[in-house]
């Protein structure tokens, strides 16, 4: 049985933030799959937005602009 890998707090915070961004992208008209794909494709950009202090809603607005 494989040992479950633990995620550090910082990584978990980014994942949680991206999940919130996904919700705002869906509210903005994207399908859940489109939102997930976009976040995956642009993860470096979204990570920069996270560290720049943008809220998930602000990041989604940037992505939809």
C-alpha positions in Angstrom: 0.0 0.0 0.0 1.4 3.4 -1.0 2.1 5.9 1.7 0.0 9.0 1.4 2.2 12.0 0.7 1.7 14.9 3.0 1.2 18.4 1.6 2.9 21.3 3.4 0.8 24.3 4.6 1.9 26.6 1.9 1.0 24.2 -0.9 -2.3 23.5 0.7 -3.0 27.2 0.9 -2.3 27.6 -2.8 -4.5 24.6 -3.7 -7.4 26.0 -1.5 -7.0 29.4 -3.2 -7.1 27.8 -6.7 -10.3 26.0 -5.8 -11.8 29.3 -4.8 -10.6 30.9 -8.1 -12.2 28.0 -9.9 -15.5 28.8 -8.3 -15.3 32.4 -9.5 -14.3 31.4 -13.0 -17.4 29.1 -13.1 -19.6 32.0 -11.8 -18.1 34.1 -14.6 -19.3 31.7 -17.3 -16.6 29.0 -17.6 -17.5 25.3 -17.2 -15.9 23.6 -14.3 -13.7 21.6 -16.7 -12.7 24.8 -18.6 -11.8 26.5 -15.3 -9.7 23.6 -14.1 -7.9 23.3 -17.4 -7.1 27.0 -17.4 -5.8 26.9 -13.9 -3.6 23.9 -14.7 -2.3 25.4 -17.9 -1.5 28.8 -16.2 -0.5 27.5 -12.8 2.7 29.6 -12.6 0.7 32.8 -13.4 -1.9 31.9 -10.8 0.8 31.1 -8.2 2.3 34.6 -8.9 -1.1 36.2 -8.3 -1.5 34.2 -5.1 1.9 35.5 -3.8 1.0 39.0 -5.1 -1.8 38.9 -2.6 -4.8 38.9 -5.0 -8.0 37.4 -3.7 -9.5 34.5 -5.6 -12.1 36.8 -7.0 -9.6 39.3 -8.2 -7.5 36.5 -9.8 -10.6 35.2 -11.6 -11.4 38.7 -12.9 -7.8 39.0 -14.2 -8.2 35.6 -15.9 -11.5 36.6 -17.5 -10.4 40.0 -18.7 
